[in-house]
Amino acid sequence: MKLIFVYNSDGTFASLIKDTAHKLVSPKTYQCNLCRLTYPFASMDKEWEKFVKSLPHQAVFLHRDEFNKQYPTQKDTSLPAIFIEDTGGVRLLISDKEINKAKNISELIEITKHSLPTQSNDTIYRCSECGLGYREKEIAEKCQAWCKEHKSCNLDIIKYAIKENENASKK
């Protein structure tokens, strides 16, 4: 299994210079909370680096342009985001809305920890619009379609959402 962390920024040299300056001058208006928290300056935050190294999964970090080239079917997903790739393909694990809730690196680590599958067969499918997780892909797709069309959640769908700390043993 692979975790794909995608920044809402391009990987060009000019973009990296512009983004670094933006983070320094006006961090609250910077469009990529994943980048702002994990790379507060020119190097990776030490707490985040330690967390990533402790993950039981391969971690890949991509910029928006790199991700769109490698995963064109996901190009409409709002960024920043964290995806999971396994034998079932690539799917959203943590939406931009969830990442943007994090006020500091500790909160981002907690959000990531609680979203990770606890077992290899513990697949969580996420609505890319609202970020809710589901055990069944079809329900997540229904949620996503509803949220996208109505700009709100449907109680008949979200009643199937899993709690963030729910384990795979509850099926």
C-alpha positions as a printed NumPy array, in Angstrom:
array([[  0.   ,   0.   ,   0.   ],
       [  1.183,   3.494,  -0.856],
       [  0.196,   6.87 ,   0.614],
       [  0.352,   9.738,  -1.856],
       [  0.615,  13.206,  -0.336],
       [ -0.276,  15.836,  -2.933],
       [  0.562,  19.507,  -2.527],
       [ -1.61 ,  22.244,  -4.024],
       [  1.416,  23.687,  -5.752],
       [  3.412,  22.932,  -8.869],
       [  6.901,  21.454,  -8.679],
       [  8.622,  23.927, -10.968],
       [ 11.581,  25.914,  -9.676],
       [  9.731,  29.22 , -10.168],
       [  6.698,  27.905,  -8.281],
       [  8.868,  26.662,  -5.408],
       [ 10.534,  30.09 ,  -5.052],
       [  7.181,  31.906,  -5.222],
       [  5.582,  29.512,  -2.721],
       [  8.454,  29.791,  -0.241],
       [  8.198,  33.573,  -0.339],
       [  4.405,  33.451,   0.062],
       [  4.682,  31.152,   3.109],
       [  7.156,  33.538,   4.724],
       [  5.339,  36.797,   3.948],
       [  1.705,  35.705,   4.358],
       [  1.389,  32.121,   5.625],
       [ -2.337,  32.416,   6.439],
       [ -3.208,  33.123,   2.797],
       [ -1.032,  30.36 ,   1.361],
       [ -3.209,  27.936,  -0.647],
       [ -1.581,  24.678,   0.506],
       [ -1.951,  23.838,   4.177],
       [ -0.16 ,  20.514,   3.647],
       [  2.916,  22.351,   2.382],
       [  2.641,  25.161,   4.942],
       [  2.58 ,  22.72 ,   7.859],
       [  5.003,  20.07 ,   6.612],
       [  7.529,  22.47 ,   5.032],
       [  7.318,  25.64 ,   7.118],
       [ 10.599,  26.836,   5.557],
       [ 12.977,  25.129,   3.135],
       [ 13.1  ,  21.741,   4.881],
       [ 10.589,  19.229,   6.184],
       [  9.265,  19.716,   9.717],
       [ 11.162,  17.308,  12.027],
       [  8.022,  16.021,  13.797],
       [  6.348,  15.34 ,  10.428],
       [  9.5  ,  13.663,   9.064],
       [  9.619,  11.338,  12.084],
       [  5.912,  10.532,  11.679],
       [  6.248,   9.758,   7.949],
       [  9.226,   7.463,   8.602],
       [  7.164,   5.59 ,  11.215],
       [  4.349,   4.818,   8.783],
       [  3.917,   1.167,   7.827],
       [  3.232,   2.25 ,   4.233],
       [  5.33 ,   3.723,   1.47 ],
       [  4.906,   7.519,   1.414],
       [  5.197,   9.48 ,  -1.823],
       [  5.052,  13.271,  -2.044],
       [  3.919,  14.878,  -5.284],
       [  3.212,  18.381,  -6.469],
       [ -0.05 ,  19.117,  -8.277],
       [  1.494,  18.99 , -11.781],
       [  3.307,  15.706, -11.061],
       [  0.188,  14.117,  -9.585],
       [ -2.018,  15.155, -12.496],
       [  0.428,  13.572, -14.96 ],
       [  0.618,  10.288, -13.028],
       [ -3.052,  10.073, -11.989],
       [ -5.135,  11.95 , -14.587],
       [ -8.387,  10.348, -13.391],
       [ -7.998,  12.204, -10.077],
       [ -7.346,  15.649, -11.573],
       [-10.699,  17.06 , -10.421],
       [-10.005,  16.313,  -6.752],
       [ -9.446,  19.465,  -4.7  ],
       [ -5.941,  19.768,  -3.318],
       [ -4.051,  19.424,  -1.064],
       [ -5.079,  15.832,  -0.462],
       [ -3.772,  12.471,   0.646],
       [ -4.545,   9.414,  -1.448],
       [ -4.089,   5.731,  -0.852],
       [ -3.05 ,   3.337,  -3.602],
       [ -3.365,  -0.417,  -3.305],
       [ -4.659,  -3.312,  -5.389],
       [ -8.034,  -1.531,  -5.522],
       [ -6.483,   1.465,  -7.264],
       [ -6.07 ,   5.063,  -6.121],
       [ -8.666,   6.744,  -3.937],
       [ -8.944,   9.755,  -1.714],
       [ -7.971,   9.149,   1.902],
       [ -7.946,  12.697,   3.309],
       [ -9.644,  15.61 ,   1.547],
       [ -8.498,  19.203,   1.286],
       [-11.226,  20.177,   3.765],
       [ -9.807,  17.811,   6.402],
       [ -6.208,  18.917,   5.776],
       [ -7.228,  22.566,   5.978],
       [ -8.767,  21.984,   9.429],
       [ -5.306,  21.282,  10.852],
       [ -3.911,  24.31 ,  12.648],
       [ -0.5  ,  22.753,  13.342],
       [  1.625,  19.713,  12.536],
       [  0.333,  17.727,  15.532],
       [ -3.253,  18.088,  14.32 ],
       [ -2.262,  17.035,  10.799],
       [ -0.537,  13.951,  12.21 ],
       [ -3.664,  13.05 ,  14.21 ],
       [ -5.93 ,  13.491,  11.174],
       [ -3.608,  11.259,   9.157],
       [ -3.342,   8.598,  11.876],
       [ -7.116,   8.378,  12.275],
       [ -7.651,   8.057,   8.537],
       [ -5.196,   5.237,   7.923],
       [ -6.542,   1.734,   7.506],
       [ -5.519,  -0.375,  10.493],
       [ -5.325,  -3.621,   8.555],
       [ -4.469,  -4.425,   4.967],
       [ -8.116,  -5.385,   4.333],
       [ -9.464,  -2.286,   6.099],
       [-10.358,  -0.16 ,   3.105],
       [-11.997,   3.192,   3.666],
       [-13.566,   4.923,   0.673],
       [-13.877,   8.698,   1.036],
       [-16.223,  11.237,  -0.462],
       [-13.928,  13.796,  -2.066],
       [-16.505,  16.517,  -1.464],
       [-17.165,  16.216,   2.293],
       [-14.397,  13.822,   3.36 ],
       [-16.613,  11.269,   5.097],
       [-15.356,   7.688,   4.976],
       [-17.318,   4.544,   4.084],
       [-16.614,   0.828,   4.072],
       [-18.394,   0.406,   0.721],
       [-17.207,   2.108,  -2.435],
       [-20.726,   2.438,  -3.842],
       [-21.933,   4.43 ,  -0.831],
       [-18.917,   6.735,  -0.994],
       [-19.668,   7.333,  -4.681],
       [-23.333,   8.098,  -3.882],
       [-22.212,  10.529,  -1.192],
       [-19.803,  12.22 ,  -3.562],
       [-22.436,  12.561,  -6.3  ],
       [-24.998,  13.983,  -3.855],
       [-22.533,  16.407,  -2.246],
       [-21.294,  17.625,  -5.619],
       [-24.777,  18.21 ,  -6.994],
       [-26.435,  19.644,  -3.866],
       [-23.448,  21.214,  -2.052],
       [-24.652,  19.486,   1.123],
       [-24.786,  16.04 ,   2.732],
       [-27.697,  13.621,   2.644],
       [-28.705,  12.083,   6.002],
       [-29.84 ,   8.848,   4.33 ],
       [-26.307,   8.419,   2.934],
       [-24.114,   9.736,   5.751],
       [-25.719,   7.417,   8.283],
       [-23.403,   4.777,   6.754],
       [-20.271,   6.85 ,   7.334],
       [-17.739,   5.332,   9.686],
       [-16.517,   7.08 ,  12.786],
       [-12.94 ,   8.308,  12.46 ],
       [-11.728,   6.017,  15.268],
       [-13.76 ,   2.991,  14.216],
       [-11.673,  -0.126,  13.544],
       [-12.014,  -2.649,  10.746],
       [-13.196,  -5.317,  13.169],
       [-16.635,  -3.653,  13.181],
       [-18.189,  -4.678,   9.866]])
